[in-house]
Amino acid sequence: MSSLPINPPQRLLMGPGPVNADPRVLRAMSAQLVGQYDPAMTAYMNETMELYRGVFRTTNEATLLIDGTSRAGIEAAMVSLLQPGDRVLVPVFGRFGHLLREIAERSGAEVHVIEREWGTVFTPAELEKAIIETKPKLVAIVHGDTSTTLAQPLDELGAICAKHGALLYADVTASLGGNTFELDAWGIDVATAGLQKCLGGPSGSSPITLSQAAVDVVNSRKSIEAGIRSEGDEVVAHPIRSNYFDLSQILDYWGPKRLNHHTEATTMLYGARECARLLVDEGMDVAVERHRLHGSAMVEGLRSMGLAIFGDQSVRMNNVVGVTIPDGIDGDSARSTLLNDFGIEIGTSFGPLAGKVWRIGTMGYNARRDTVLLTLAALEQVLRRGGVKVTAGSGVGAALDLYESEASDSETAAV
Ligand SMILES: *Cc1c(COP(=O)(O)O)cnc(C)c1O
């Protein structure tokens, strides 16, 4: 049987991720392969490390890629840091907090969970109280949780963890590049991400960074594989329970030893390097500001069409907004109409928000004025045809007003 070449439909992906990849990233990914230890390849690996230090805002030597989607980075961090029986605190305020809990449990850790209602985040005092009560080795928390569209403020948590002797891990998959994130300044030990949100690439590579304290924990469990072990390499009693995600060996593969571990996913590395290069070239602050501007325009447009915005807006992520599905509208059939008639994808919701909230993203390559205006125009038609009273042009008009007023503000500021 013969099959046709892949020819996906044209879509504008305005959901909570994945979003359309930047064409420059796709072009980088069409480059030819080189050998695993070709000097060109090891140079690309080193450049990728340096670029991601810029993205994470860190000087951590241990800044690299884990092959796999974002949860590969999460698993690598958890399974490498946690020994069975280690205590972990996981504050949960959305779907991805539950994922951290799940992965920590499977790593054999003793997991303590505190929960917040979806649509809210924790105060630093609540987090500190739980840390004092549970005395964890590791606090594992999500920064921006796309399931609720909120970002947990993390700027004070590093100091709190340090005071109580805990390491701090943050899943920044959804927030990095679109929201202010300062790994070193905030005292975060480990962070992991993915490419398919604000980084403007496809899923399949997970950037990770580890502080020296975290590297020390990982390396205390180092056990080099038989077959490539040299004389004098130690064999430990409690090796990391995953071979693929064994950060102690992966760090030696990315470091000067170039220990033979997996074959780095070359094409994904080309893409991940280009994602970081584009962001660093744009400037991290500029990229965050771009996400803030287009995210705000989307919110203004939605509000002007009479839609209610979900969650505590003081801590909303720049790059995704939750909007309450109006009465009389079937959320899924409206999404289908958007997709089939306009080629635009927006997101549904999970758990307690299922059927109640749509999630609309403006992130990565799609954090742009034209994508915001098109999405608002199309959504207006879908709502009107579904019987919702919307003033014609109100969404697009409000977004245009916001762009105009912000442009004149910045001109005034520049004078
Ligand atoms: C999107 C997202 C992920 C996705 O994980 P994948 O393995 O790439 O599907 C993980 N964590 C957070 C916080 C996310 O928003």
The ligand as an ORCA input file, in Angstrom:
! r2SCAN-3c Opt
* xyz 0 1
  C       2.411     22.213     28.414
  C       3.025     21.872     29.706
  C       3.725     20.677     29.876
  C       3.761     19.744     28.702
  O       4.497     18.599     28.801
  P       4.801     17.802     27.449
  O       5.502     16.596     27.915
  O       5.648     18.666     26.581
  O       3.476     17.535     26.804
  C       4.328     20.431     31.099
  N       4.233     21.319     32.109
  C       3.555     22.473     31.969
  C       3.468     23.431     33.097
  C       2.926     22.772     30.774
  O       2.220     23.894     30.619
*
